[in-house]
Amino acid sequence: MLETSARLLRLLSLLQSRRDWSGPDLAERLDVTARTVRRDVDRLRTLGYPVHAAPGTAGGYRLGAGAALPPLLLDDEEAVAVALCLRTGVGGTVAGIEEVSVRALSKLEQVLPSRLRHRVQAMQAITVHAPPPGRATVGQDVLTVIGAACRDRERLRFDYSDHGGTSSRRTVEPYRLVNHGRRWYLLAWDTSREDWRTFRVDRIDPKPPTGPRFAPREPPEDAAAYVAKGVTTRAYRYQARVTLHMSAEAVADFGWTGFGTIEAIDDKTCELRTGAESLDGLTVFVALLGAEFEVHEPPELAEQLRVVAARLLRAADRTPPD
């Protein structure tokens, strides 16, 4: 009986690791006959695991999603990874998920072997979570509604408040949800403006029902890259393109990637695209990057750099030395 139980766990692990398995492949992995595989599959079904089978030479087995949630089989590294991800979910940007994460983590820790429990608890003991000030949280139900509309390709209606507080009714063809800079964004085709738009999810108030369904459009580019450019560059009055004499990895280490998009030119230089509402803001930002740089656009930024540089030199001349 112990040997059968161990084989069932091994079979379940194999079914979870890959979408489709043929009977002979499973039999070879388990070192049993195809008949034994069929019996073990029947045992898994009685335990609540929906294992689908297709007959014939091209058939095989697939672990499906059932109405009930059967136990998952995780190896050591997977269990630790899930526990740590649940721990970081507490204090995240999704409102209401903290309590759910704590409940799930508590259940997981109860069944973890002591060696793994000690690893997880050690990480929790030395890790301090400092939530960013003024973070914008979104409701889990809002994310679920938007995510389902993206998946099912159904039009979405919602009230939207812009940065000035003005509310408007929007009808969109939702494409992707993107998490960027501690905020959630929706990339969608705005049907009334006939163009792609980026919406902050914490400003969205969905108006069900969703629908009708729509044919998918070709997105302008990668969703994450498009949203990053929109919230760091396109949304501002002044948009800058600057070559930095610093590697893209070094710029990322400074934590500036949330304020613009970085594209490597070679291992020593990269291109920064960013934006700001004022030339003074742009000037201060590029000057604080700690690297030599050349400004390509806008032309007004180069002139503003000269004005600020002269101002700084005059201030330095008026400041008495130590």
Backbone torsions as a table, in degrees:
resi	resn	phi	psi	omega
1	MET	NA	-40.3	179.3
2	LEU	-63.6	-38.0	179.1
3	GLU	-66.3	-38.9	178.6
4	THR	-65.0	-42.8	-180.0
5	SER	-63.1	-41.8	178.4
6	ALA	-64.1	-37.4	179.9
7	ARG	-69.1	-36.3	177.0
8	LEU	-62.7	-41.4	177.7
9	LEU	-64.1	-40.5	178.1
10	ARG	-64.4	-42.5	178.4
11	LEU	-62.7	-43.5	179.0
12	LEU	-62.6	-40.5	178.1
13	SER	-62.2	-40.5	178.5
14	LEU	-65.1	-43.2	-179.3
15	LEU	-65.0	-31.0	178.8
16	GLN	-79.2	-20.3	-174.9
17	SER	-84.8	-18.7	-177.6
18	ARG	-145.4	150.8	-175.1
19	ARG	-67.8	-47.5	-175.3
20	ASP	-126.9	140.9	176.1
21	TRP	-134.2	139.1	171.4
22	SER	-85.9	156.4	178.8
23	GLY	-59.4	-46.6	178.9
24	PRO	-61.1	-37.5	179.0
25	ASP	-63.0	-44.1	178.8
26	LEU	-65.3	-41.3	179.6
27	ALA	-61.9	-39.5	179.2
28	GLU	-67.5	-42.7	179.9
29	ARG	-64.0	-37.5	-176.7
30	LEU	-90.8	-7.7	-179.3
31	ASP	59.7	46.2	177.1
32	VAL	-135.2	-179.6	177.7
33	THR	-86.5	164.7	178.0
34	ALA	-63.8	-31.9	177.8
35	ARG	-64.7	-40.1	178.0
36	THR	-65.0	-38.4	177.2
37	VAL	-59.6	-43.5	-180.0
38	ARG	-62.6	-40.9	179.0
39	ARG	-65.5	-41.1	179.9
40	ASP	-66.9	-35.7	176.4
41	VAL	-62.9	-41.3	177.5
42	ASP	-62.4	-37.7	178.5
43	ARG	-64.8	-40.9	178.0
44	LEU	-62.6	-37.2	179.6
45	ARG	-64.5	-40.1	178.5
46	THR	-65.6	-22.9	178.4
47	LEU	-86.8	-0.9	176.3
48	GLY	104.0	4.8	179.5
49	TYR	-91.0	119.9	-179.2
50	PRO	-79.6	88.7	179.2
51	VAL	-95.1	117.1	180.0
52	HIS	-93.0	142.7	-179.5
53	ALA	-126.9	140.0	176.1
54	ALA	-117.5	127.6	-177.5
55	PRO	-76.6	169.4	175.8
56	GLY	94.0	175.2	-178.0
57	THR	-66.7	-29.5	180.0
58	ALA	-91.7	2.5	-177.5
59	GLY	-80.3	-173.0	-179.3
60	GLY	170.1	-158.9	-176.2
61	TYR	-123.6	145.7	178.5
62	ARG	-144.9	135.2	177.7
63	LEU	-86.7	116.5	-177.6
64	GLY	-98.4	-178.2	177.1
65	ALA	-97.6	128.0	-177.1
66	GLY	-104.2	176.8	178.6
67	ALA	-71.3	-32.1	176.5
68	ALA	-102.5	158.6	-180.0
69	LEU	-98.4	101.2	179.3
70	PRO	-75.2	164.3	179.0
71	PRO	-61.0	143.6	176.1
72	LEU	-93.6	149.5	176.9
73	LEU	-108.1	114.2	-177.9
74	LEU	-118.5	140.8	172.0
75	ASP	-81.0	179.6	-173.4
76	ASP	-58.6	-49.4	-177.0
77	GLU	-66.2	-37.7	179.0
78	GLU	-65.5	-41.0	-179.5
79	ALA	-63.7	-44.3	179.0
80	VAL	-64.8	-41.6	-179.8
81	ALA	-62.4	-43.2	179.4
82	VAL	-63.6	-42.9	-179.7
83	ALA	-62.6	-43.2	-179.7
84	LEU	-68.2	-36.6	178.1
85	CYS	-66.9	-38.9	176.2
86	LEU	-64.0	-37.6	-179.8
87	ARG	-65.4	-40.4	179.9
88	THR	-74.2	-16.1	176.2
89	GLY	-68.2	-22.5	177.2
90	VAL	-73.3	124.6	-178.2
91	GLY	82.8	21.2	179.8
92	GLY	-84.2	-159.4	-175.6
93	THR	-98.1	1.8	178.9
94	VAL	-103.2	115.6	-177.2
95	ALA	-67.5	137.6	176.5
96	GLY	86.7	-6.4	-177.3
97	ILE	-85.4	-14.1	-176.3
98	GLU	-61.5	-49.8	-177.3
99	GLU	-64.2	-40.0	179.3
100	VAL	-64.0	-41.5	179.3
101	SER	-63.6	-41.4	179.7
102	VAL	-63.7	-42.2	179.4
103	ARG	-63.3	-45.5	-180.0
104	ALA	-64.3	-40.4	179.5
105	LEU	-64.6	-39.6	178.8
106	SER	-62.2	-43.1	178.7
107	LYS	-64.3	-41.2	-178.7
108	LEU	-66.1	-42.1	-178.2
109	GLU	-65.5	-28.6	179.7
110	GLN	-65.5	-28.6	-176.6
111	VAL	-106.2	-2.0	178.1
112	LEU	-70.7	140.1	171.2
113	PRO	-60.2	154.3	-174.3
114	SER	-58.3	-36.4	-178.4
115	ARG	-64.6	-36.1	179.2
116	LEU	-79.6	-36.0	178.6
117	ARG	-60.6	-39.2	179.0
118	HIS	-64.9	-37.7	179.1
119	ARG	-64.6	-44.6	-179.6
120	VAL	-66.4	-44.7	-178.8
121	GLN	-66.2	-32.3	177.6
122	ALA	-65.2	-42.4	177.9
123	MET	-64.7	-40.1	179.8
124	GLN	-65.7	-36.0	-176.1
125	ALA	-69.2	-30.4	-175.0
126	ILE	-104.4	-1.1	-177.6
127	THR	-102.7	130.1	177.5
128	VAL	-114.6	127.1	179.8
129	HIS	-98.0	119.6	178.6
130	ALA	-113.1	99.0	-179.5
131	PRO	-64.7	140.9	-179.8
132	PRO	-65.1	143.4	179.8
133	PRO	-67.7	142.2	175.6
134	GLY	66.3	26.8	-178.8
135	ARG	-66.6	147.3	179.1
136	ALA	-100.6	113.9	-179.4
137	THR	-97.0	154.2	177.8
138	VAL	-124.0	152.5	179.8
139	GLY	-74.6	142.1	178.3
140	GLN	-61.1	-35.5	179.7
141	ASP	-66.8	-35.2	178.3
142	VAL	-66.2	-45.4	177.6
143	LEU	-60.4	-38.7	-179.4
144	THR	-64.9	-44.0	179.5
145	VAL	-62.9	-45.9	-178.1
146	ILE	-67.6	-43.0	179.7
147	GLY	-61.3	-40.6	178.3
148	ALA	-65.6	-38.7	178.5
149	ALA	-65.7	-38.3	175.8
150	CYS	-62.8	-45.6	-178.0
151	ARG	-65.0	-44.6	-175.0
152	ASP	-87.4	-2.0	-180.0
153	ARG	56.1	52.9	178.2
154	GLU	-114.4	139.6	178.6
155	ARG	-61.5	148.1	-176.1
156	LEU	-124.3	130.2	175.8
157	ARG	-109.3	137.5	178.0
158	PHE	-158.9	157.5	169.8
159	ASP	-88.2	135.5	-175.7
160	TYR	-129.1	131.9	176.9
161	SER	-105.2	121.6	179.7
162	ASP	-78.9	-177.3	-175.1
163	HIS	-65.0	-19.3	177.8
164	GLY	-91.2	-1.7	179.3
165	GLY	91.4	0.1	179.3
166	THR	-77.2	128.5	-177.6
167	SER	-98.4	144.3	177.8
168	SER	-148.4	154.2	177.2
169	ARG	-92.2	127.9	-178.5
170	ARG	-120.3	145.2	170.4
171	THR	-124.3	121.9	-172.5
172	VAL	-133.9	162.4	168.6
173	GLU	-103.7	99.2	-172.9
174	PRO	-69.5	140.8	-178.7
175	TYR	-113.9	-58.7	-177.4
176	ARG	-147.2	149.4	166.8
177	LEU	-94.2	134.4	-177.5
178	VAL	-129.5	130.6	174.2
179	ASN	-100.0	116.8	-175.9
180	HIS	-142.9	129.1	175.1
181	GLY	57.7	41.9	178.1
182	ARG	68.1	17.7	175.5
183	ARG	-131.9	157.4	175.5
184	TRP	-102.7	138.0	178.9
185	TYR	-130.0	150.3	173.8
186	LEU	-111.3	124.4	172.4
187	LEU	-97.0	123.0	-173.9
188	ALA	-150.9	159.7	173.1
189	TRP	-89.8	117.1	-180.0
190	ASP	-82.3	115.4	-173.4
191	THR	-69.7	-32.5	-179.3
192	SER	-78.1	-33.0	179.8
193	ARG	-94.1	-7.9	177.5
194	GLU	51.0	51.4	179.7
195	ASP	-161.2	163.5	175.9
196	TRP	-75.3	139.8	179.6
197	ARG	-136.5	152.6	175.8
198	THR	-113.2	128.0	-177.7
199	PHE	-121.3	135.0	172.1
200	ARG	-73.1	125.9	-174.0
201	VAL	-67.9	-31.1	179.7
202	ASP	-68.8	-8.3	176.5
203	ARG	-104.6	5.8	-176.8
204	ILE	-98.6	132.9	173.8
205	ASP	-121.5	94.6	-174.8
206	PRO	-61.4	146.0	177.9
207	LYS	-121.8	93.2	179.9
208	PRO	-68.2	162.3	1.8
209	PRO	-84.4	165.1	174.8
210	THR	-84.6	168.0	178.0
211	GLY	114.8	167.2	0.6
212	PRO	-76.6	176.5	179.4
213	ARG	-76.0	156.9	-177.4
214	PHE	-136.8	156.4	175.2
215	ALA	-78.7	133.4	-177.0
216	PRO	-64.1	142.3	177.2
217	ARG	-98.9	159.8	175.6
218	GLU	-76.1	118.7	-178.7
219	PRO	-67.5	157.0	-178.0
220	PRO	-64.0	-33.1	177.6
221	GLU	-171.5	-168.7	175.5
222	ASP	-54.3	133.3	-173.7
223	ALA	-59.1	-45.3	-178.4
224	ALA	-63.5	-41.9	-180.0
225	ALA	-66.8	-39.6	-179.1
226	TYR	-65.0	-43.9	179.4
227	VAL	-65.8	-41.8	-179.9
228	ALA	-59.8	-43.0	178.3
229	LYS	-66.5	-37.9	-177.8
230	GLY	-65.7	-41.8	-175.2
231	VAL	-86.6	-14.8	179.9
232	THR	-109.8	-15.1	-174.1
233	THR	-133.2	-64.0	-170.7
234	ARG	-62.7	-26.8	-175.3
235	ALA	-75.4	-7.6	-172.4
236	TYR	-106.7	160.1	-178.3
237	ARG	-65.6	-44.2	-180.0
238	TYR	-108.5	129.3	-179.4
239	GLN	-120.5	125.9	-172.5
240	ALA	-114.3	147.6	171.6
241	ARG	-128.2	117.6	-171.6
242	VAL	-132.1	137.2	172.0
243	THR	-93.4	124.5	179.1
244	LEU	-103.9	134.3	174.6
245	HIS	-87.1	66.4	-178.9
246	MET	-158.2	144.1	-179.4
247	SER	-69.1	154.7	178.7
248	ALA	-61.6	-34.8	178.7
249	GLU	-64.9	-38.9	179.5
250	ALA	-66.5	-39.1	177.6
251	VAL	-62.8	-41.9	178.6
252	ALA	-63.0	-37.0	179.3
253	ASP	-63.3	-30.5	178.4
254	PHE	-75.8	-11.3	179.2
255	GLY	80.7	21.6	-178.3
256	TRP	-86.8	-5.7	-172.5
257	THR	-65.2	-21.5	178.3
258	GLY	-76.3	-8.1	-177.5
259	PHE	-108.3	6.7	180.0
260	GLY	178.3	178.8	176.4
261	THR	-108.7	138.5	-176.7
262	ILE	-116.2	133.0	175.6
263	GLU	-130.8	123.7	-177.6
264	ALA	-68.5	136.0	173.2
265	ILE	-95.8	-50.0	170.5
266	ASP	-149.8	-165.1	-175.5
267	ASP	-76.2	-2.9	-179.3
268	LYS	-123.9	-9.9	-179.6
269	THR	-136.3	158.6	177.6
270	CYS	-151.7	164.3	178.6
271	GLU	-108.9	131.1	178.2
272	LEU	-108.2	131.7	171.2
273	ARG	-119.2	123.8	-178.0
274	THR	-148.9	177.1	-179.0
275	GLY	-151.0	164.1	178.4
276	ALA	-160.7	161.9	179.5
277	GLU	-80.6	-17.4	-179.3
278	SER	-135.6	152.8	176.4
279	LEU	-67.4	-33.9	176.8
280	ASP	-60.9	-42.1	178.2
281	GLY	-61.9	-43.3	177.5
282	LEU	-63.4	-42.4	-178.4
283	THR	-60.9	-47.4	-180.0
284	VAL	-63.5	-40.5	-176.9
285	PHE	-63.1	-51.6	-177.8
286	VAL	-67.8	-30.3	179.8
287	ALA	-70.7	-25.9	-177.9
288	LEU	-88.0	1.1	-178.1
289	LEU	-73.4	-14.4	175.3
290	GLY	74.4	32.0	-179.9
291	ALA	-148.7	155.9	170.9
292	GLU	-67.1	148.2	-176.8
293	PHE	-154.5	160.7	171.9
294	GLU	-125.1	136.7	179.5
295	VAL	-93.7	126.0	177.0
296	HIS	-99.0	-36.6	177.8
297	GLU	-162.4	150.7	0.6
298	PRO	-81.4	159.2	-179.8
299	PRO	-63.5	-26.6	179.7
300	GLU	-65.4	-25.7	-178.2
301	LEU	-67.7	-37.5	179.5
302	ALA	-62.9	-42.6	178.8
303	GLU	-65.8	-39.0	179.2
304	GLN	-66.4	-32.7	175.7
305	LEU	-61.8	-40.6	178.4
306	ARG	-64.3	-42.0	-179.8
307	VAL	-63.6	-45.7	-178.5
308	VAL	-68.6	-38.6	179.1
309	ALA	-62.2	-43.2	177.8
310	ALA	-63.6	-38.8	178.7
311	ARG	-63.6	-42.2	-180.0
312	LEU	-67.0	-39.2	178.7
313	LEU	-64.7	-40.7	178.1
314	ARG	-63.5	-40.0	178.8
315	ALA	-65.4	-37.5	178.8
316	ALA	-67.0	-38.1	179.3
317	ASP	-67.7	-32.0	-179.0
318	ARG	-82.7	-13.3	-178.4
319	THR	-85.9	121.3	-179.6
320	PRO	-67.7	143.0	178.5
321	PRO	-67.7	161.4	176.1
322	ASP	-67.2	NA	NA
